[in-house]
Amino acid sequence: MNLDLTSIVSRVGVPDDAVRELALARQGVLTKPAGALGRLEDLSVWLSAVQGQCPPTAPRAARVVVFAGDHGVAVRTSAYPPAVTAQMVLNLLAGGAAANVLAETVGAKVRVLDIAVDIDWAETGHDVPAALTRHKIRRGSMPLDEGDAISRDEAERAFLAGVAVADEEVDAGADLLIAGDMGIGNTTAAAALIGLLAHRGPAEVVGRGTGIDDDVWMAKCAAVRDGMFRARELAGDPIGMLAAVGGADLAAISGFLLGGAARGVPVILDGVVIGAAALVANALSYRARNWWLAGHRSVEPAHGIVLDRLRLDPIVDYQMRLGEGSGALVALGVLTCAAATLANMATFDGAGVAGPVAP
Amino acid sequence: MNLDLTSIVSRVGVPDDAVRELALARQGVLTKPAGALGRLEDLSVWLSAVQGQCPPTAPRAARVVVFAGDHGVAVRTSAYPPAVTAQMVLNLLAGGAAANVLAETVGAKVRVLDIAVDIDWAETGHDVPAALTRHKIRRGSMPLDEGDAISRDEAERAFLAGVAVADEEVDAGADLLIAGDMGIGNTTAAAALIGLLAHRGPAEVVGRGTGIDDDVWMAKCAAVRDGMFRARELAGDPIGMLAAVGGADLAAISGFLLGGAARGVPVILDGVVIGAAALVANALSYRARNWWLAGHRSVEPAHGIVLDRLRLDPIVDYQMRLGEGSGALVALGVLTCAAATLANMATFDGAGVAGPVAP
C-alpha cells in the first residue's frame, strides 16, 4: 500500500475570495440594517465563498456518513458494552437513532459504514445491506494501550477509504458533508490523538464519554497515557498516529474530512471524535479547515482544545456528547437559515425600502 | 373601555408536571447515553409539559405575527426614516423580509398587522389586504419624550387586540406562537419600558438599535430619560406604562404574549422589543413565562436585562438585532430538532440496544 498523500493534499484549494466580497456586498443591500443578522451573515458569506457562487444555495442534499468502529480498549474505558456498537449500527440502519431523526428534521440523509465493527454480520443472521461493509478494514481496532490499534497498512487503507467515500458522496450529488461517529471506546482513541497533536496530557483530554464514573475515568486516563507514550516519536507522522492510537474508524474519518476539503464542498464538524480526526487532517493540510464549520461545542474537554487549535467557532453549544453527527445536524439547520436569508431576501432597491438616513 | 385583566390573567395556568416527568423518563430510555443530547433534552421536556403530551409533537403550524407600529420619537432616535416602517410592511406582505425567508425555512407562517403605522393605506394606492389593519389602533404613537405615547384607552384596546390575535391564531390551529416587531423607533419605547420595569437608568438600557452613531445614541438616552421621568409614578401599573412610553404596538405585543400563555401554547420570544413586552406581561402574570422560551440573545444591552429578569436562557446567541421574530425563528428550528428526537427516536428495548454496564 502506498498512500500518495501529496496528491490528495495538493487538491485542497481555498474558497473563492472574489465571491466572498460579492456576498458581503449583497448582505449590505438586503432589507435589514447592515449586520443585523449577526452570525447568520458570517455563515452565509462563508457558504457563498465555499460554493463559489453568490447568492449561495441552501444545502439541499446534505449527507451524514456515520463511521462505525470498535476499539479494543473499550472494555476498560467505557460505560457501555462493546456489543452496543453493532446494535447501534442496526438502529441507524433502521432509522431509530438520533442522527436519523435529526437528519430527517433538517433535510439530510444518513449513510452508515461499518469500518471496523467487531462483528461478522453473516454469522449474526442480520440482513444488512452489502454497502454497509464495502469499506470495512477489520473487526475492531486493537487495544491502543497495549500496542498499535491497527497496522500502518490498515491506517492507510482506512484513510483512503474515507477519501473515497467523500468522493462517492460528492459524485452522487451531496452538496454538504457531515461525518458522524459510532463506536464504544472511540472517545478514548480521540483523546489520545488530540493529546498527541495538541501536546496535552491525558487528564486534560480525557472526558466522561458516554458517562463513566471516576474509577473508569482513571482507567481511561491510564490507557490514553500508555497509548500516547507508545506514539511519542510520531510527531510529524499523522498517519502513524492513526495507526498507533486512532484506529480504523478515526483514520477513515480523517480521510473523509480531507477528501471533502479536496472536493471543495462545505463540511460541518461534529464533536470530539470528529474533532480528533479533523486535527489529523489539518496536520496534513492547513488549508482543509477553510472548508469546515464547527457544528457544536461538545462537553468533552478535548473538544474545546480542538476548536481552539482549528480556530473554529461552534455554531451551537448545547452540552451535547452523543456523536453520530448529531451536533453538526442541529448546526446544519442554522446554516440553512443563514443561506436562505442571503439567497432569498429582497434588496432595498427591489423592495422600494429606504436605507439609513445619511449622517 | 374596561380592560378585565383579572379574567385574562386567571386563564394563565401552569404546564403539566406529570407529563414533564413522563418526558424525562422517556428521555432516559432513548437509544443514547442519558443526557447526551444536552439542551435539546431540556427543550423537548419543556415542550412536552407545555403541550401536555408525551411524546410531544414537533411544531407543525407555528405562526409569527409581526406587529408594526410607528413611534413619534423616532425622528430623534433612529438611523432610519420613519417611512421605512410602512415600506417594510409591504416587504413583509410581499415575502421579501428576513422573517418571511426564515419562516419558510423552518416551516412557519408569517402574519403582519398594522397596529399603529403612520400611514393611511387608502391614500397610498397600495393594495393591502383588509386583514392588515383589522386591529389598527391609530396612525403612529406620539413622541414618548414629550407626552404619553398613546392614551390609556388606546393602550387597553391595543392590549386586548393582542390577546384577541393570540386567540385567533390558536383557534385557527397554530401550535406555537412567535411575536415579531417592525417599527422605526420601537427600540426606544422598549428601552424605556425595560428601564421602568427593571429599575435601570437610560444609559443601561439604550442600545444602537438599527445602527445609530454616538450623537443619536445620546439623543435616544435623553428621550428615554424624559419618558421614564414622566412615567415614574406608574410602578404597579403596567398598562399605564404601555400608554406612557410603550405605544400601541408594544401594548398589542404584551397582550399577545399573555394571550398565548393563557391559551397554553408554546411561545418563543424574540429580541429586545418583544422582551420589553414580555416584561410587561410578566408583571401582569408571573406564570406567563412558563409558556415562553427565549429564542435568542440580542446585542441590545436591555435584552440581557430582560433575560435575567425572566430567568430565561436564550436558545441561540448570534449577535442578531433585526426584530421581525427573526431570532425566534432560528430558535424554532432548534426546538423542532429537540421535539423530533424525543418523539421519534427508538428506545433501548425497542431497538434491541443494551444500556450501560451496571457499575
Contacts between the chains, C-beta under 8 A, distances in Angstrom:
chain1	res1	chain2	res2	distance
A	30	B	98	7.7
A	31	B	88	6.8
A	31	B	91	5.4
A	31	B	96	6.2
A	31	B	97	5.9
A	31	B	98	7.6
A	32	B	97	7.8
A	32	B	98	5.6
A	32	B	322	5.3
A	33	B	79	7.4
A	33	B	80	7.5
A	33	B	210	4.0
A	33	B	211	4.9
A	33	B	321	7.2
A	33	B	322	7.1
A	34	B	211	6.4
A	35	B	211	7.1
A	35	B	321	7.8
A	36	B	210	7.1
A	36	B	211	7.8
A	36	B	320	6.6
A	36	B	321	5.1
A	36	B	322	4.0
A	37	B	98	6.6
A	37	B	318	7.7
A	37	B	320	5.9
A	37	B	322	6.0
A	37	B	326	7.1
A	38	B	299	7.1
A	38	B	318	4.3
A	38	B	319	3.4
A	38	B	320	4.3
A	38	B	321	7.1
A	39	B	318	3.6
A	39	B	319	5.9
A	39	B	320	7.5
A	40	B	318	6.0
A	40	B	320	7.0
A	40	B	330	7.2
A	58	B	105	7.2
A	79	B	33	7.4
A	79	B	356	4.5
A	79	B	357	6.2
A	80	B	33	7.5
A	80	B	354	7.0
A	80	B	355	7.7
A	80	B	356	5.5
A	80	B	357	6.6
A	81	B	354	5.5
A	81	B	357	5.6
A	83	B	354	6.1
A	84	B	353	6.1
A	84	B	354	5.4
A	87	B	351	7.1
A	87	B	352	6.1
A	87	B	353	4.3
A	87	B	354	6.4
A	88	B	31	6.8
A	88	B	353	6.1
A	90	B	351	7.3
A	90	B	352	7.3
A	91	B	31	5.4
A	91	B	346	5.7
A	91	B	351	4.4
A	91	B	353	5.8
A	94	B	346	7.1
A	94	B	351	6.8
A	96	B	31	6.1
A	96	B	345	6.1
A	96	B	346	2.7
A	96	B	350	7.1
A	96	B	351	5.0
A	97	B	31	5.9
A	97	B	32	7.8
A	97	B	345	6.9
A	97	B	346	7.1
A	98	B	30	7.8
A	98	B	31	7.6
A	98	B	32	5.6
A	98	B	37	6.6
A	98	B	341	5.7
A	98	B	345	5.9
A	101	B	340	5.0
A	101	B	341	5.2
A	101	B	344	4.6
A	101	B	345	5.3
A	102	B	337	5.6
A	102	B	340	6.9
A	102	B	341	6.7
A	104	B	340	7.1
A	104	B	344	7.6
A	105	B	58	7.2
A	105	B	336	5.9
A	105	B	337	5.2
A	105	B	340	4.5
A	106	B	333	7.6
A	106	B	337	7.0
A	210	B	33	4.0
A	210	B	36	7.1
A	210	B	356	7.1
A	211	B	33	4.9
A	211	B	34	6.4
A	211	B	35	7.1
A	211	B	36	7.7
A	211	B	356	6.8
A	213	B	359	6.0
A	299	B	38	7.1
A	316	B	316	7.2
A	316	B	334	7.2
A	318	B	37	7.7
A	318	B	38	4.3
A	318	B	39	3.7
A	318	B	40	5.9
A	319	B	38	3.4
A	319	B	39	5.9
A	320	B	36	6.6
A	320	B	37	5.9
A	320	B	38	4.3
A	320	B	39	7.5
A	320	B	40	7.0
A	321	B	33	7.2
A	321	B	35	7.9
A	321	B	36	5.1
A	321	B	38	7.1
A	322	B	32	5.3
A	322	B	33	7.1
A	322	B	36	4.0
A	322	B	37	6.0
A	326	B	37	7.1
A	329	B	337	7.4
A	330	B	40	7.2
A	330	B	334	6.3
A	330	B	337	5.3
A	333	B	106	7.6
A	333	B	333	4.2
A	333	B	334	6.8
A	333	B	336	7.9
A	333	B	337	6.3
A	334	B	316	7.2
A	334	B	330	6.3
A	334	B	333	6.8
A	334	B	334	7.7
A	336	B	105	5.9
A	336	B	333	7.9
A	337	B	102	5.6
A	337	B	105	5.2
A	337	B	106	6.9
A	337	B	329	7.4
A	337	B	330	5.2
A	337	B	333	6.3
A	340	B	101	5.0
A	340	B	102	7.0
A	340	B	104	7.1
A	340	B	105	4.5
A	341	B	98	5.7
A	341	B	101	5.2
A	341	B	102	6.7
A	344	B	101	4.6
A	344	B	104	7.6
A	345	B	96	6.1
A	345	B	97	6.9
A	345	B	98	5.9
A	345	B	101	5.3
A	346	B	91	5.7
A	346	B	94	7.1
A	346	B	96	2.7
A	346	B	97	7.0
A	350	B	96	7.1
A	351	B	87	7.1
A	351	B	90	7.3
A	351	B	91	4.4
A	351	B	94	6.8
A	351	B	96	5.0
A	352	B	87	6.1
A	352	B	90	7.3
A	353	B	84	6.1
A	353	B	87	4.3
A	353	B	88	6.1
A	353	B	91	5.8
A	354	B	80	7.1
A	354	B	81	5.5
A	354	B	83	6.1
A	354	B	84	5.4
A	354	B	87	6.4
A	355	B	80	7.7
A	356	B	79	4.5
A	356	B	80	5.5
A	356	B	210	7.1
A	356	B	211	6.8
A	357	B	79	6.2
A	357	B	80	6.6
A	357	B	81	5.6
A	359	B	213	6.1
